[in-house]
Each structure stands twice: as C-alpha cells, then as structure tokens.
Amino acid sequence: MERIIGRLRSFVTSPWGIVLVVVVVYLVVRVPRISPGPMSDHDMPTILAELEADHSLAAVLSWFTGSWVQDDMYYRPLSSLVHWANFMLADDDGFYWRLVNALIIAATMPALVWMFAVGFGRPWAGVITAGLLPWFRPLDQMVSFPAWRTELLSALFLILATGAGLSYLREGRRQRLIFMLAMLLVALGFKEVSFAWPAFFAVACLFVRRDLRTVKAIGGAFGLAAAVWLMRVHFLGHPLLGAPIRHVDFPLARQLEVFVRMLFAPVYEHIVMVYPTLAESWYFLLSRRFYEAVFLDLLFIFVNVVLLLRAPRVLGVIWVWRIILYLPSMPFANIFPFYLYIPIVGTVMLYGVAFEEVARMLCRRYAVWLRERGLKVNSKPKDAEALC
C-alpha cells in the first residue's frame, strides 16, 4: 500500500501528473462555456450539407483518392474523416462539434510535454507551455468554430513529429525516426501547412546536430512530403496547394505587416497602435492600459533575452517554428485568426521555456543556499526538475 501511495505521489508531482491537472482544469472551465448553438458560419454550412447529402462509406473512400469534403481545391482526407465521424456521432449538434475541438486542444497539452521531454530534455517547459496555451489568442475562438479544427489537428501531429525528430537526433533510435515520419504523414492528411514542416525541421537541425543522422532525418521528411505532394497532384490534377480566391489576394506589403506583427507581438502592435493612441491624452501615464502594454512588451523582451543567454539553441528552434510554419498562411492570415494558431503555439513555447529556465536558476540558487547552511539537498544543484 505504501508503495502504491508513493508511486501515486510521484506521478502527481511529475510533469505528467501536473499536465493532467492542467488538462482537467482547462476542460472543467472551458466545456461549460461551449455554445450549443447552430454552426452557421466559417465553412460549416458547406461541410454539413455535403455530409448530409452523402455520408456513405463510398464518400469516405473518395476523400482519400480525391478532394476533401468541403470543396475540390484541397486534399485533406483525414480532416474529412474527422468531420464525418463527428457527423455520424452527433449529427449537426453544435455543442459536440465544438467539444471535439476542445478535446483536441486538451490532447495538445500532453503532446507539448512529450515534445519538450524527448526533444529538449525539458518536460517542465512543456507543462508551463500547456498551462499558458489557453491564455493566448486565438485559442478560445478555435473551440467556437469547428471548421478550424484542421489547424488544431495539424499542430498536434506536427508537435509530435517535432518531438520524435529531435529525439532521433539526440539518441539515434530508429523507432523515433519512424514515428516522426508517421506523425508527419498524418499531419499532411489534415492541412497543407504541414508541407512546410520539413523546411522547419531542416533549419532547426542547424541548431541541434549536423551529421549523417541529421541528413537521414531531413531526407526522410522531404522525401515523404514530396511523395504525398505527387500523390496529391495525381488526384487533384494541379500542382498548387489550392488556387487562392480573389478576396484573399492582399498586397505583399500588407502580408508582411501582419507577419511582423505576429512575430513581434505584442511589441509591434503596442508601438504602432496602442502607444500613439494613449499619447494623445496628457494623462496617459495614469492609464492602466499603458502600464499593461509596457509590462507585456518588457516580458516579451525578457523571455527572448533569457533564452538567448541561457538556451540559444532552443530559442533558435522555436523562432524557426514561428517563421517557417507561418509562411504558407501569409496570403490568408489577415482574414481569420486561425491561420495564426500554429505559429502562436511557438510563441507560447517561448514563454514556457523562458519561465522554466528562470525556475531552474532559482532552484539552483536555492540548493546552494541550503548547502551553505549545512542543510541536505536530495539532488544536485543542476537537477532543477527534481528540486522543483
């Protein structure tokens, strides 16, 4: 009995136990707020109409050999399959469609812990990232609009692919390479942004490892993406990711502005919009909004400086994630915020790793303080995970 209690206590205080608490708290808070109302916008009427017209097994098979359930522009068989399963279980009940999106976000939280644990050896950074995730835009909206789950699912499996790929580079285990390719293949079945992942991984490898193992991993990722691309061309008959419609053809300058705003949020937005607006009033120094903006800007700068000094390679990998996985969405990101979800997951990673690094430093100083006073410490000062 004591052994069982000891194991339970060990699990509860481990990264996995804490992230389980985070998942439960997120669902307890978010699920009661899910709207049961109809899904009347953001592509759902089209998706529901197609499923109501034909939800047979033949329709399911057709998505793997042709265009997806919504239109004939994209090859997204797994997204179509998830929509179909949701329709078969809940028909057009908006609550259950939105609940699935909340569950996908909940599944992303332990995936982040796993990625940081096997990829960087920093499971607590994953826990902190998971805890911060619900506080960042546009996460709340990702639940409200079920059609946006394509982005959620792509992010989930790209996170798993990243963890497996970085783990393979560190340990050389062939199973990790196979798992990386499997997760990438699944992600490619959800949305086209996943085709940019091999480019992210190739650049990220420059910060991690450069040898034959790296060449194998990068070659496998590009080879798989190319094979799926060729299959897509064969099924759809055109090489593009999908012909962009006219109303999303924004000028390049506008696309770059949105890109820079995402990369340097909240600093860019505050400098361009908030501070000039507040400066119009002579009492802006008394404004709460001013001090909130200053605090958020200094915090963003702080986390980047901490990682630059303490974990520059991790900083490089995260920034590469934010930049490269945003590029496929550049022409569209000015329309709907869900296009920003995957790069913003990278932004949350910045804060998660920085806060974990600060906790490491505080734990080390605390261990040294205990030793100086002749008190016993059960772990080495550098073992921040055990200390915390």
Phi, psi and omega in degrees: 000316179297324178295318179296316179296321178296318178294319179297316179297320178296320180292316183298326181267003178273167176305322181290322177293319180293318181292330175297320176297318179300317180298314181297315179298317179300313182291321179297323181280320189275321186299316179298341181268001180290132181282134176272005186292171181293156180259092190249010182214175177054058170077348184294321177303319179294314181298314180295321179296319178295319180291322177293325180290322181204108176237032181281170177297327178297322178294319179299313180295327182294334180289338179273350179236014180194202184288164186277184192293334187275315181203186183257020184266336190229156175252099182224067185296322183286325173298317178297320181296319178295317176301317181297314180298320178296319180294318181293328181274327188228008181054236181248027179289112185298328181299312184288329175295317179288327178299321179300318178298319178296322179292325177295317177297318178298322178291333179294331184295307175294333176297322177295319178297316180296317180300313180291328181291309184274334183271324184237352186069030184228068182298327181292333174296323176294322178297314181295319177299316179298320179292329180276338187307314182294346183273354184256139172290148004257039190301317183299321179291335180296335175278323187293332184242099186302331181296341182280002182293343177302321178290319180298315182290321176300313180299316181303311185280336173289326175297315179295320178296321179296314178299315180295319180295315179293325177295321177297320179296324182284318191249336180077015180284125184297328180299326178293322178296317179296318179295321177301312181294324178295316179293323176295319179299317178297315180299322179296336178279354180259314181200155188290341178302335181295339177294340179276349184298318178303324177294317175302313184295322180297316179289322180298328180298334178297334180269351188245304187200146179222093177202193182297325178300320178295317180299319179298315182294315180294316179299319178296318181295313180293322179297317179294315180298320179295320180296316178294322178299313180296321176297321178297316178298319180298319183283318187266338175087005176217148187278348185281163176288348183143134183289116179295135181282162193297321188286359174250012182273073182281150176302151182301323180299320179292320178298317180293325179296315179296322179299311180294322179298321178292317183296320186249021174292140004267001188299313184298313182298321181292319181293320185279324189243307191288307183297316177299322179293317180293326183294345179291341179256135183291341182259026185297335179291345177265358184279132176295323180300324180297313183288329174296316180296316179298316180299313181295322179294314179296325179294317178299315178296319182299312184295324179290322178292318179301314181289326178297323182274325189255330183214065185297328180291319177297318177302316180297316180298316183293318179294324176296319175302312184295325184278304189289321181282357172270329190305319179298339182261003184307316182290344188246345191295343180281352184267299184238141183289345182294339176294340181270354189299309185297311177296329180289333171302322175296322177297318178297324177301321178305310182292320181299313181291321180296315179295323177294322179294320176297319178297321176301313182297318180294321180294320178296317179296323178294319178297318178297319179299319179294317181295322180298336180259013175075015179270149181281143175237131186281357181214165178290153180303329182281348182276075185293328182296316180292321182294323184276000000 
